[in-house]
Amino acid sequence: MRGALLFIGDELMAGRILNTNAEFAGKVLSATGLTIREMVTIPDEEEIIIKTLKRLIEEYDFLIASGGLGPTEDDLTLEALSKTLNLKLIQDKALLESILSAKEYKGTPEMAIRMSYIPEGAIPLADASDMVGFYLPYQEKILFFLPGVPEQFQFLLKNKVLSILCAKESERLGKGACKEERIIRSLVFFDLNETDLNQFIKSLHQSEEIKIGYYPLYPEVKVVLFGIQERVEDLVQLLRERFKMNLVSEEDESLKVVIGKILSLKNQTLATAESCTGGMLASLITSVSGSSLYFERGFVTYTEKSKCELLGVKRETIEQYGVYSYQTALEMAIGSKNIAKTDFALATTGIAGPTGGSPQIPVGTVFIALATPSSAFAFRFQFTGTREAIQKIASFTALDILRRYILYGENFFSYRFALGFEKRAL
């Protein structure tokens, strides 16, 4: 089937927000083998919405539209669709009751009422009141209208839309409805490149029943698998066995989310001490909602003086070994852990560049240390790329060191860019 994606919103046209829905939908749908021939972005103007809907519905087998379903005056998609297809808007009583029960609309029932209307013949996609969206069979076309909020759009696309499209595609091809359930799985890996994954999967001679998409999201790599449930789960198990240490998530979650869940589950806490990463490590951690449950504090000690004054790094350590060294990184991690009284602490020190390197300590050299309740470890890495890229991969690597330690203990220390390792008992 040939389809189109339609994104509606003034904020998208003005570039005030990134269209992450387009990126997500394009990757996921291409991984399933569904053909997307056109992506269109238009403003919140009824005349333009109507004109665009008419053309896309006429030209394509299916349409997935995003945005304009909210309760405010600039949410015009519903009315425009009603006029485009000459369909009445009917209040869904169950949907209204669900929306009214939500705290968000307790004091604004008029908004809840507005959101409870859907076109005649439409089927709500969401099971809860916290999001809107519906599926509309129209003649021989398959139409989906989803919310513009990225989390809601992605959830409905992945958990509702794909299964419907799969069934329709199987029926169209003469195979009947999907007798074997098809699922989509998104796996996230770290310290592993796309080529390694591709070569391994190719060596398995997987059936064409599984559609595979590779998406590097530096410094992580996402693999999207779509197909018959049994086949997909078999492949996931093989990937799990082959890349055990590199597999960060089987639930499409980034490393920063996964480490938060691990720490929360174990009721453990973390502090950070950063030099070359300049606070990026702490920023990654605190970008996750609920991080205050496990993240105690972060130090940005960019100068030698601050490392000594705030973290207790010994002056003689820096004089003897240098600020970029195993010893300094270890003392930074140990000092921050002791001051913050946390279970763990991570520290970074190195040269992000593009200036400041030497033959002995070239640009991209980063020492990362982890302090645990019983010992401390320090690694020397040699990263490449821009200043921002080096800071980013160093920050992610620090999180991954902690992840591997908690999950697998000390027998995991193997990284592509690691040049050395030292350990100190506490």
N, C-alpha and C positions, 0 to 999 in steps of 0.2 A: 504494500500500500504506500501511496505517496501522500505526504502530509506537510503541513506548514505550522509554524510557530508564530503567534501574535502576542506582542508585549505592549501593553497600554499604560501610559502614564507620562505626565508632563515632566516629572523628575527624571525619567529616563532620557527623554528628548533633550533636556537641558544639561545632561551629564552630571546632575547633582548626586546621583548614586550609580554605582556600577550595576550592570545587568547580569547579576550572578545566576539568575534563572535561565537565561539564554545559554550560558556556559554549561550549567548542569544538565539542562534538557538535551542539548546537542550531544553531549558525551554519552548520556544514558541511552538515548534513543538510537544513536548510531551503534552502540554496543549490542543492541537487541536485533539489529538488522532492519529496523524500520527506516524508511527513506525520508529524510527531511529535505525538501527542495527549496524551501524559502523561510527566512526569518524576517519578520517585519516589526518595526517599532513605531508607534504612532502616539500623538498627544491625546489628552482627555477632551476631545472635541467630538460631539455626537455625530456630526455630519461625516467626519473623516472615519470614525469607527464604523458607521453603517456602510459606507462605500467600500472600506477594506474588507469587512466581513462578507459582503456580497461576492466580491471577487475571489477571496480565498475559499469560501465554501463551494463556489462553482468549480474552481480549478482543481481542488484536492480531495482525496478520499477521507482524510481526517484533519482536524484542526485542534490545536491546543492553544488556548488564549489565557493570558495572565494579566490580572490587574483590573481595577475599576469595579470591584464587587462590594466595596465597603459601604458604610452608612452615611457618608458625607456627600455634599452637593456635587463634588467633582467626580464622584463615582458613577459613571454614565454607561457602563458596559451593559448592564441588565436592560435598561430602557432601549438602548441602541439595538441590542439583539432582538428584543420584542418587535421593534419596528422593521428590522431587516427581514425577519421570517414571518411577520404577521402573526405572532403568537401572543396569546393573553398571558399576563403575569398573574400567577395564582399563589395565594398564601399557603405555605406548607405548615399546618398546625403543629406537627411534631417538631419541626424546625424552630418555629416561634417559641414553643415551650422550652426547648433546649437553650435557645439564646437568652430568653428572659431569666433563666435560672443562673446564668453566668454573672459573676460579681461585676464584670466590666460594664454591664448594661443595666444594673439595678436602678440607677437614677435617671436613665435615658431610655425609657421604653419605646419612644418614637423611633430611635435608631434600630432597636431590636425588631420592631415591626417592619421597617424598611428592608432589613436584611433577610426577612423570612419569606420574601417573594421570589419565586423561580418561574421560568417559562413553562407553559403547559407542556407536559410530556417529559420534563426534565427529572432526573434522579439525583438527589443529593449524594455527594461522595464522602463527606466527612461524617464520622460517627459521633463527634462531640460538637459542642457549641462554640469551641474556640477557633473554628475556622469555617469558611464557606467555600462552596465549589460544587459544581454539578456536571453530570453527563447528560448530553442531549442527543438521542438518535433522531436524525432528521433525513427523511427519505432514504437515500443510500449512503448518507454521510455520517461520520462519527465525530461529534463535537464535544469538546471539554472546555469548561470555563473554570479557572483556578484562581485563588487569591494571589496577589502580588508579593505578599510577605514571603521571603525566600524559604524559611523553615517550613511554612505551610505548603507552599508550592512544591517543594522537593518531596515532602512527605506524601502528598496526594499523588504526585506523578509516579513515585516509586512504588507505593503500596496499593494504589487504586487504578490509575490510568493504564499502566503497563499490562495488567492482567486482562483488562477489557480489550485492549488493542490486540493482545496475543490471541484471545479467543476469536476475535473477528477475523484476524489474519488467517488462522487455521481453518476457519469456516470458509473463507474466500478461496483458499487453495484446495478445497474439497476434502479436507481431512477431518471435517467435523469440528465440534467444539474441542477445546483443549482437554483431552482425556487425562493427560499427565500434567500435573500442575507445574507451571513454569515460575521460576523465581529469579530475582536479581540479587546478587551479592556484591558488595563493594569492600574490597580488602585494601588496607593501607600498610605499606612497608617502609622501612627506613634502613639507610646504609645499604641500599640495593638499587641497582639501576634497571631501567626498563629492558635493556638487552638481556640481562641475566634471566629475568622472568620470562621473556619471550622465548628464549632458547630452550629453557626447561619445559615450558608448556608445549612447544613444537615437538620436542622429543617424545612426548607422551602420545602423539598422534590422536589428539582428542577429536571426537566426532564433531561434525558441523552443527550438531544440535546445540552446541554451546557457542554463543557469541561472546567475544572477548574484546574489551577495550582497555588500552593502556594510557594512563594519564599522569605524567610527571607533574607534581605539585611541589616544586623545590622547597625543601630538600627531601620531601616524601614522594612516594610513588603509589598511585591508586590503580588497582585493577578491578574492572567491573565485569562480572560474569552473569550471563543471562541464558537460561535454557531450562530444560526439564530438571525438576528438583533433584532427582537422584543423581543425574550426571553432574550437576553443579556441585552438589555436596561431596561427591567423589573427588572432584578436582580440588575443592577447597581442602580436603583432607591431605591430598598429595602435596599441595603448597604448604600446608601447615607442617608437615613432616620435613620437607626439604628446606624450608626457610624459617624454621622455628624461631630463631633469635631475631630475625628481621621483621617478622609479622607483628605489627603494632596493634592492628584492630581488624576484626571481622565484621564490624558494625559501622563502617564508614566514618570512623572517628580519628581525628588527628592525635598526634603524640601528646600534645598539651592537654587534651581532654582525657586521654587514657591514663596519664600519670596522675591526674587529679582523682580519678575514680579509684585507682590503686591505693593512693594514700588515704582517701576517705574511708575505703573499705577496711583498711587496717588501722584506722585511727592514728595515723602517723603524720608528723609535721616536717616542714622543710624551710630552710633559709637559703639565701644566695649571697655570694660575694663576687662582684663582677668588675673587671677592668676593661679588657678589649671589647667586650660585648656591650658595654655602656648602658646596662639596664634592660637590654632586649630580652634576656632570659627571664627576668622578673615580669616583664611586660607580657610575655607569652603565657606565663603561669596565671597571671591575674586577669588575662583576657577571658578566662573561663568563669562563668557564673558559679558562685559558691566556693571560690578558691580561698576565701578567708577561713574556711574550715581546716585547711591544711598548710597554707602558706603564712608563715609568721612575719617575716620581714626580709628585705633585700638591702644590701650595701652596694653602692657604686663607688669603688675606691680606685680612682683613675691614676693617682700619683703614688709614688713610693711613700711619701709622708702620710697619706690617708690610709694606706695599707697598714702602716705601723701604728698609727694613732687609733684607728677604729677597729682593726681586726687583731691587733697584737702580733703582727708579723715582725720578726726580729730584724733589727737593722743589720746585724752581722750576716743573717741569711741572704739578704739582698746583696750585700757587699761581696759575699763569697760566691754565691751561685747566680746572681742576677735576678732582676725582677721577672724575667721570662724563664721560669725553671720549674722543675718538679717540686722543689723544696718550697718555693714561694707559693705556688698553687696549693700545696698541702696545708701550709700554715694559714692561708686565707680561708680554706674550707673549715679547718679545725677551729679557727678563731670565731668565725661566724656561727658555727654550730654551738660553741660554748656560750657565746654571748646571748644568742637567741634561745638557747636551751631547747633545741629541736632534736628530732630523731636523726635527721639528715641535713647536710648542707652541700651545695654545689658551688664551685669557684672557677672562674676563667681568668686567664692572663695570657697575653700574647700580642701579636702585631697584625692588625686587620688591614694595614696599608692605606693607600698605595705607597706611602713613604715609611721610613723607619727601619727597614730591614737591613740585614748584614749577611755576609757569607755563612756565618755560624748560626744566625737566627733569621732566616729569610722571611719575607712577608708571607703571611698565611700560617705561620707557626703559632699554635695555640696550645697552652697547657690547661687541661681540665681536671679538676680534682673533686672527689666525692668523699665526704666524711660520713661515716656510719656510727652506730653505737659502739662498735668494737675496734674499728680500724679506719684507715683512710687510704685512698688510692689516687694516683695521679697519672695522667696519660699525656703524651706528646702527640699532637696531630699536625699534619701539613695539609692545609686546605688551599684551594685555588679559587679565583674569581674576584669580583669587585669587593670593595670594603663591606658593603651591605651583605653580599652573599656569604662572605667569610663570617661575619657576625651572626648571620642567621643559621648557618650550618653548625657553628660552634654552639649556639644556644640549644638547638635541637639535639645535638649530640650529647650535651650535658644531661638533658632530660632522659635521653635513651639510656645513658649509663645508669642512671638511677632506676629506670624501669627494669633493665636487665638484672641489676643487682637484687632488687626486691623479688622478682619472679624466679630467677635462676641461680642466685648466689654468685660466687666468685669465679665460676667456671665458664664465663661467657666472654671474657675479654679478648675480642677479636673484631677489629674495625678496619675497613679498607684504607683509611687515611692515617692510622695510628703508626707511630714510629718507635714508641717506647712506653714503658710502664714501670711505676714504682709503687710500693706498698709500705705503709707505716702502721704499726700497732698503736692503739690508744690505751 
